Structures are given as structure tokens and as C-alpha cells.
Amino acid sequence: MRQFHLLKHERHLNLFSYYNKNYKTVRVEYGDTLWSIADEYIMDLNIDKTEYIAEICALNNLNADDIQAGEYIVVSYYSKEVK
């Protein structure tokens, strides 16, 4: 278990050395779920989707998939650009 945690931490260190973590506000559209929003913002960076969704919930004080069209939520994303 501890070795897995260290490997996971090392993977994130490698990710952070190339990309900057940023935050933005997005409007929830009809049919959006936290899962579909996660798919849009985690790209192909090998980020655990469940952990990403937990972060969105924490940032926005949400429970599970408790989002409605028209609401605004804060999400994180990674970019090589410094913002």
C-alpha cells in the first residue's frame, strides 16, 4: 500500500513539473454531469477521474452529482501556460 502511494505521488510530481494547475469557472449545461465535466478538463494526463470529481465537489461544496444546468462551478485544469 505504501509503495503504491509513493508511486502515485511520484507520477503527480512528474505531471506538475510540466503543467501548471489553474482554476476556472464553468457554466453547467443541460445534460452535464461531474463525470462529463471531468472528461473535458482532465484531458489525457492520467489523472484519476474519481479523485478529480472529489476535488470539484470539495471546491464547490457539492454532494455526488448534484449539479443543475445554469449553475456555475469551479474546476481545475492543467496547462503549460502560466496564468
N, C-alpha and C positions, 0 to 999 in steps of 0.2 A: 504494500500500500504506500509506504513512504517513498519508495523508488518511483512509483507511478507519479506521485505528486511532484517530485523533483523533475521528472522528465516533462511533465505538463508545464511546470514553471519555466523550464529552460526553453520550451517551444515559444512561450509568450515573450520571453526576453528577446529571442531572435525576431519575433514579429515586431516588437517595439523598437528595435534598432533600425528598422527600415521604414516604419509607418508611424505617423503621429495620430493620437486619438483625439477626435474632435466631437463636438455635440451640436445637434441642430434640432429645431422644432419642425415637426411634420404634421400635416393635416391628415387625419384618418379619413379615408374614402370608403364609400359603401362597398362592403364585401371584404375589407381589410381585416386581417387577424394579426395577432402578435407574431404568429409563425410566418405569414406572408411578408410582414414588415422586416422581420429578421432576415428572410431570404434576400430581400432587396439591399440591406445595409451591411451584412457581414461578408458579402462578396465571396470569393474563394480563398479566404485567408485561414482556413482550417480552425475557425473559432467554433466552439461548442454552442449549438443553437439554443439548447436549454439554458445554459449559463447567460447567454446574451439576452434571452427573454426575461430571465430573472433580473438582470440589470435594468431593462426597460421598466419592469414592474416596480423596482425599487426607486428609480428616478422619478416615476410618475405616481407613486402611491397607488398602484393598481393591484387587483387580485385576478390571477389567471388571465383569461381573455376578455376582460371587462372593458372593452373599448367600443365607442359608438362613432358612426360616421359624423363628421363635422367637428369632432374634438381635435385638439392639438396635443401632441405628446413629444417629449424629448427623447431622442435616440442618439446613440454614439455611432461613430463610423471612423474608419481609418483611411488616412490619405498620406501621400508622400509630401504634400504641400504643407507648409507651416501656416496656420491660420491665426 
